[in-house]
Amino acid sequence: MTAARPLLRHVWLVFLALAAVAPWIVSPYELSLLGRFLALSILALGLVLVWGEAGILTLGQGVFFGLGGYVLAMHLKLAPLTPGEIPDFMTWSGRSELPWWWQPFTSPRVAMAAVIVVPGVCAALFAWAVFRRRVVGVYFALITQALALCFATLLVSQQESTGGFNGLTDFSTLLGFDLAAKGTVWTLYWITVAFVTLSFLGLRWLMRSRFGTMLRATRDGENRVRFLGHNPTPYKVVAFTISAMLAGIGGALFTLHAGVVSPALVGVVPSIEMVIWVAVGGRGSLWGAVAGTLLVNFAKDEISSALPDAWLYVLGLVFILVVTLMPRGVAGVIEDVFRRLRPVSPGGKVAAITSPAGGTP
Amino acid sequence: MSAVPTAANAQLLLAVDGVTVDFDGFKALNGFSMTLDRGALRVLIGPNGAGKSTLCDTIIGRVRPTSGNVYFKGEDITHLPEYQIVQRGICRKFQTPGVLSSLTVLDNLLIAARSDRRWWRSMTAAASPAERARANEVLEQVGLIERRDMLAGELAHGEKQWLEIGMVVATDADLLLLDEPTAGMGPAETSRTAELIHSLLGRHAVLVIDHDMSFVEQLGGRVTVLHQGQFLKEGSVAQIRQDPDVAAVYLGRSEH
């Protein structure tokens, strides 16, 4: 696959080294942003699998991001309390005891496992029910969008057990470590970098396996695959589930970095923004998705502090420009440049080109 | 028509028995029956809307008949899911080329040739040497060996048709359904396609749908004529050409 561009093949190692030493280079504020955005890029990597590879556009990734975030946040709220105590916001809402579904998250192990298991199980059940009925393309996108809307609405409406519109915030400790301490912040940052790297390598392996080929085949012609005797449903369900698990991990790490999880981070608009990060970076490229996430989010931070009202317009404009002028995103443009620099590829194989982002879902 | 197969008739591969397909009152197929032997060639012709494609759809389970049954190797496959019908040994080439455009030509064939179709095996197992050999053999057969590493989407139209025929062949199905395999081809490509189909007989039974009569003549073999969802005639190409009924409904319009 990468024979034609050896330079790009190892360039991620340079970025990994840079990311690892970032705590000594950048300011604490920038580090906090970088940590958050790298957490988001784990979610973006999952979108490459489900959208770029399998061609399934999902506008509900915020749900799984939120599930991961909330599950961990519940533990963070419970961690400093003595048995019998309940989180402060519940008292204010007139609740006197912990809801039963909060109970298991007293245990940090259960909470951390649930960060992956809860989004995974929800996504698998949802995807199996929907893909088995052969709901595809824009209909599927609409269902996922409705799911994001329901999820955010549900969170807001259950004020006394979810923290409502404000979400869950004001965390102090995790596993006995002070979350405000510099050592904890740096460690969390490196853990995030490690998760990005693992997700990147894991997905790269998966996309190069036959499983990845089957996903691209399903994207190109689901019926053709079906009439070659393969059942495409499990491939799609597994891809969707993996991306949901990555979204859950991203959500949990983001919650730790940002110190808050709320409906405003998981609803319809954030779910659409997630797709835009990947569109900007290039939905067919793993490193493109990470780059796109960092690019869009740092831009968002700059622009919203300079011109608070302009951000959504800028984002909309960027999305239109990307879709019309560079359908394969930043990654596509850079890959094209590298290919032009090396016009003669060994063996003259055209196949070295990463799959184009054709076949709009 | 006694199409229900018995174990005694081992040569019988496919039996379509009194199939009716009713699309909200429009009978695309109306009590249609036919049989096909192992390794044999059959050409299905008929005017537009005669039900040729619907018959293919019914055999592969894309359309479920209102009444009637489809038997394959003596088993009733009428209500099996599509991929299970394929796994029994029937594979279809669609009218419009259905190649997987962002995959290489070789990968297209490897997906078709993949014998272990359990999804979890796809994560660990690479293509077996036998599958690779089979894919290369088919590439030689359809004349695309030079194009092996190209993306399927970059092939010329005729080559896409051959690739898809190759994919159908690579599944090692006992019955190949080829729906207008020469659509959009010039005369030279058409005769190459006829030769290709002849090279498949014996190992595979082939059911071809087409209405290009010169292609049908090059193919030879037995011809079944379908008209308004019903069986009209069956015979050699010459017999069908002479037949007044066939001329009235079909050939008459295009030949004179």
Interface residues (C-beta under 8 A of the other chain):
Chain A: L206 S209 R210 F211 T213 M214 R216 A217 R219 D220 G221 N223 R224 V225 R226 F227 L228 G229 H230 N231 P234 Y235 V238 G347 K349 V350 A351 I353 S355 P356 G358 G359
Chain B: I60 R62 P81 E82 Y83 V86 Q87 C91 R92 F94 G98 V99 L100 S101 S102 L103 T104 D107 N108 L110 I111 A112 R114 R117 W119 S122 M123 T124 A125 A126 A127 D149 M150 L151 G153 E154 M167 T171
